[in-house]
Amino acid sequence: MSMATPQTAVWHHRTPKTRLAMWAGWLACVALFVWCWEMMTERTIWAFVYDAPVAANDLLGRAFPPKWDYIERLLWPLWDTMNIATLGTLLGIVLAVPLAFLAASNTTPSRHILRPAALFLIVASRSINSLIWALLLVSILGPGILAGIIAIGLRSVGFIGKLLYEAIEETDIRQIEAVTATGASQAQILNYGIVPQVLPTFFGISVFRWDINIRESAILGLVGAGGIGLQLQASMSVLAWNQVSLILLVILGTVVVSEWVSAKVRHAII
């Protein structure tokens, strides 16, 4: 009498159906990529693309060396750019701080009305680029740095408000409970239990946003919002590429300095 040997199950990393589904998914991704590429390049003139290295070499040849004596005309626009970034950041802080406390779940006085409204304003601010804000404001207020300041401020509200209300919600509840146990009022709880915890984060966020705003305010002049971007647009309009290269170098230097200042300040605070 023979005894049947039990069959040992063979383990596979994936079942045939899983492998087939994965291959189908990869093929679908490739097909989607090809379709998107066709849609994006439908109106591309490939003759210009093939000629791009020659055109780029010609442009660089006319852009260098930069026109160094033109730098005197960039000092005032650069000062305007710094003012746009700084005043716009201050405007964003003034608008964002109340919204952050209204949006935070542990400080809002109304979870069903004020908190959703504050969150909506924060999201709306973050959804619209500063260049679009500047374009809208220039059409309303006219060209000038005022439109740039307000555009930077409105754009900063969403960034500062979101990070700040998240920091408020992450405060240590034990410190708040200790202040509450003393019989403190709501204003005192806010002043002694919450604000000291979020103050370093608030300063770090504000300086970081100022650094970002310097970069963004440098191009607002392209839509008439003042600053060094206005000189950039004027130089590009007359094909003065040696002036354009100098403006780009000035913008790069300004961004590098602002990055260094931002890093030092945030390191000192945090």
Secondary structure by P-SEA (a helix, b strand, c coil): cccccbbbbbbbcccaaaaaaaaaaaaaaaaaaaaaaaaaacccaaaaaaaaaaaaaaaaaaaccccccccccaaaaaaaaaaaaaaaaaaaaaacaaaaaaaccccccccccaaaaaaaaaaaaaaccaaaaaaaaaaaccccaaaaaaaaaaaaaaaaaaaaaaaaaaccaaaaaaaaaacccaaaaaaccccccaaaaaaaaaaaaaaaaaaaaccccccccccaaaaaaaaaaacaaaaaaaaaaaaaaaaaaaaaaaaaaaaacc
